[in-house]
Amino acid sequence: MKIQSNEIISVKVKSIEQYGVLVEAEGYEGIVLIPNLSWNIYGVQKEMSNLFSIGDTLDAMVLDSSTVPFNASFKDAHPELNPWKKVNKFLVNTIHKAKVVTKTDFGYFLELEKGLRALLHNVKSLPELSDGEIVSVKINSIDQEKKKIVVSYVLSENKEQ
C-alpha cells in the first residue's frame, strides 16, 4: 500500500531528533518537523522527549508523500485542536492578560490562551520578564494567514511600551 498526501495514517515513533521526530508507517520512513509537531510549537523542542517516546503510535497527516522520507504532521491530523479557530475573540487595540512563555533575542513569546501565541518585541523600556509571568498587553496586529499576533506591553490601562 502506497502512502498518499493528505491522508491521515498511524505512525510509529522511531527516533527523536533536534529537528523533529522520525516515524515509520507501512514500511515507509517519515519525518515530522518541529513546526508540525503540535499547534503549540513554542517550547516543543525543549519538551520533545517528554511529549514523545520511541515506539509511540500516533496519528499523522501525510503532507508530502513524494519525498523520502515522507513529510508528515501531527497537528494537521487534529485540526479541531487548532487554537487559531479562537482568534476572532481577540481584536486589534484591545488589552488582554498573557503568560510569558519564552524569551528570545528579539523579544518574548506570550500565550494569550492555550496554544495561541503572540510576540512582544524587545524595546528599551521593556522590563525583564520571567517565564510564567502574567502581563497586560495590547494587541497591535493579527495576521491569520501567517498565524502571527504582535502585542505591546501595557504598564497600566493608559500607558503602553
KELUM-173492 format. One record per residue (C-alpha): x negated, y, z negated; chain; residue in three letters; residue number from 1. Coordinates in pm, whole numbers, plus 50000, padded with zeros to 5 digits. Example, Ala and Ser with C-alpha at 12.3 -4.5 7.8 and 13.67 -1.06 7.14 Angstrom:
2
<node <48770,49550,49220>,A,ALA,1> <node <48633,49894,49286>,A,SER,2> 
end
This chain:
161
<node <50000,50000,50000>,A,MET,1> <node <49860,50341,50100>,A,LYS,2> <node <49888,50638,49867>,A,ILE,3> <node <50081,50930,50019>,A,GLN,4> <node <50051,51303,49948>,A,SER,5> <node <50332,51447,49729>,A,ASN,6> <node <50402,51101,49585>,A,GLU,7> <node <50421,51053,49208>,A,ILE,8> <node <50222,50746,49110>,A,ILE,9> <node <50098,50575,48797>,A,SER,10> <node <49723,50618,48750>,A,VAL,11> <node <49474,50476,48502>,A,LYS,12> <node <49204,50699,48347>,A,VAL,13> <node <48860,50564,48442>,A,LYS,14> <node <48636,50839,48301>,A,SER,15> <node <48646,51189,48157>,A,ILE,16> <node <48402,51434,48316>,A,GLU,17> <node <48324,51801,48254>,A,GLN,18> <node <48521,51898,48569>,A,TYR,19> <node <48826,51675,48517>,A,GLY,20> <node <48945,51317,48489>,A,VAL,21> <node <48863,51033,48729>,A,LEU,22> <node <49155,50797,48783>,A,VAL,23> <node <49238,50480,48974>,A,GLU,24> <node <49563,50369,49135>,A,ALA,25> <node <49641,50075,49359>,A,GLU,26> <node <49269,50025,49432>,A,GLY,27> <node <49211,50390,49523>,A,TYR,28> <node <48995,50630,49323>,A,GLU,29> <node <49126,50977,49246>,A,GLY,30> <node <49036,51291,49060>,A,ILE,31> <node <49242,51532,48854>,A,VAL,32> <node <49051,51861,48829>,A,LEU,33> <node <49084,52081,48519>,A,ILE,34> <node <49343,52323,48664>,A,PRO,35> <node <49567,52025,48743>,A,ASN,36> <node <49540,51851,48406>,A,LEU,37> <node <49809,52050,48230>,A,SER,38> <node <50037,52352,48263>,A,TRP,39> <node <49843,52476,47961>,A,ASN,40> <node <49494,52479,48118>,A,ILE,41> <node <49312,52722,47890>,A,TYR,42> <node <49113,52529,47637>,A,GLY,43> <node <49189,52196,47805>,A,VAL,44> <node <48823,52144,47897>,A,GLN,45> <node <48724,52153,47528>,A,LYS,46> <node <49006,51914,47437>,A,GLU,47> <node <48991,51665,47726>,A,MET,48> <node <48853,51382,47516>,A,SER,49> <node <49135,51442,47262>,A,ASN,50> <node <49403,51451,47533>,A,LEU,51> <node <49292,51157,47744>,A,PHE,52> <node <49130,50822,47675>,A,SER,53> <node <48975,50575,47915>,A,ILE,54> <node <49244,50323,48003>,A,GLY,55> <node <49539,50563,47957>,A,ASP,56> <node <49812,50517,48217>,A,THR,57> <node <49976,50843,48325>,A,LEU,58> <node <50200,50977,48599>,A,ASP,59> <node <50027,51195,48858>,A,ALA,60> <node <50132,51364,49179>,A,MET,61> <node <49902,51299,49476>,A,VAL,62> <node <49805,51641,49610>,A,LEU,63> <node <49585,51519,49896>,A,ASP,64> <node <49564,51154,49994>,A,SER,65> <node <49325,51220,50285>,A,SER,66> <node <49024,51290,50063>,A,THR,67> <node <48804,51033,49891>,A,VAL,68> <node <48861,51034,49602>,A,PRO,69> <node <49224,51141,49645>,A,PHE,70> <node <49317,51467,49470>,A,ASN,71> <node <49592,51439,49210>,A,ALA,72> <node <49771,51646,48947>,A,SER,73> <node <49917,51551,48611>,A,PHE,74> <node <50103,51881,48572>,A,LYS,75> <node <50278,51864,48910>,A,ASP,76> <node <50415,51522,48817>,A,ALA,77> <node <50614,51705,48546>,A,HIS,78> <node <50746,52032,48696>,A,PRO,79> <node <51011,52056,48423>,A,GLU,80> <node <50733,52147,48179>,A,LEU,81> <node <50621,52447,48385>,A,ASN,82> <node <50612,52743,48142>,A,PRO,83> <node <50644,52987,48434>,A,TRP,84> <node <51012,52897,48451>,A,LYS,85> <node <51050,53114,48137>,A,LYS,86> <node <50850,53416,48257>,A,VAL,87> <node <51161,53614,48357>,A,ASN,88> <node <51233,53694,47994>,A,LYS,89> <node <50909,53898,47984>,A,PHE,90> <node <50941,54237,48151>,A,LEU,91> <node <50670,54483,48252>,A,VAL,92> <node <50626,54768,47998>,A,ASN,93> <node <50776,54567,47711>,A,THR,94> <node <50593,54484,47387>,A,ILE,95> <node <50557,54129,47258>,A,HIS,96> <node <50367,53928,47000>,A,LYS,97> <node <50099,53696,47138>,A,ALA,98> <node <49850,53450,46992>,A,LYS,99> <node <49479,53478,47075>,A,VAL,100> <node <49374,53153,47243>,A,VAL,101> <node <49018,53209,47358>,A,THR,102> <node <48760,53480,47418>,A,LYS,103> <node <48576,53515,47748>,A,THR,104> <node <48312,53756,47880>,A,ASP,105> <node <48585,53971,48035>,A,PHE,106> <node <48848,53964,47761>,A,GLY,107> <node <49087,53736,47577>,A,TYR,108> <node <49346,53484,47687>,A,PHE,109> <node <49661,53517,47480>,A,LEU,110> <node <49962,53288,47460>,A,GLU,111> <node <50299,53462,47487>,A,LEU,112> <node <50467,53128,47431>,A,GLU,113> <node <50362,52766,47472>,A,LYS,114> <node <50169,52738,47797>,A,GLY,115> <node <50241,53093,47915>,A,LEU,116> <node <49911,53281,47901>,A,ARG,117> <node <49817,53645,47952>,A,ALA,118> <node <49483,53820,47999>,A,LEU,119> <node <49379,54106,47772>,A,LEU,120> <node <49082,54276,47940>,A,HIS,121> <node <48791,54400,47729>,A,ASN,122> <node <48793,54774,47664>,A,VAL,123> <node <48557,54969,47439>,A,LYS,124> <node <48825,55047,47181>,A,SER,125> <node <48950,54687,47155>,A,LEU,126> <node <48878,54538,46813>,A,PRO,127> <node <48717,54195,46778>,A,GLU,128> <node <48999,53937,46779>,A,LEU,129> <node <48992,53584,46638>,A,SER,130> <node <49134,53264,46785>,A,ASP,131> <node <49480,53209,46641>,A,GLY,132> <node <49533,53576,46552>,A,GLU,133> <node <49876,53719,46636>,A,ILE,134> <node <49864,54060,46807>,A,VAL,135> <node <50108,54303,46970>,A,SER,136> <node <50064,54351,47343>,A,VAL,137> <node <50232,54544,47621>,A,LYS,138> <node <50299,54360,47948>,A,ILE,139> <node <50123,54558,48224>,A,ASN,140> <node <50180,54327,48519>,A,SER,141> <node <50322,53986,48607>,A,ILE,142> <node <50217,53811,48928>,A,ASP,143> <node <50432,53499,48956>,A,GLN,144> <node <50266,53385,49278>,A,GLU,145> <node <49915,53389,49126>,A,LYS,146> <node <50051,53295,48783>,A,LYS,147> <node <49880,53588,48612>,A,LYS,148> <node <50001,53819,48338>,A,ILE,149> <node <49792,54119,48233>,A,VAL,150> <node <49854,54288,47898>,A,VAL,151> <node <49713,54573,47691>,A,SER,152> <node <49653,54576,47317>,A,TYR,153> <node <49905,54770,47107>,A,VAL,154> <node <49789,54928,46781>,A,LEU,155> <node <50140,55041,46693>,A,SER,156> <node <50467,55081,46881>,A,GLU,157> <node <50342,55406,47041>,A,ASN,158> <node <49970,55352,47097>,A,LYS,159> <node <49805,55105,47333>,A,GLU,160> <node <49446,55034,47428>,A,GLN,161> 
end
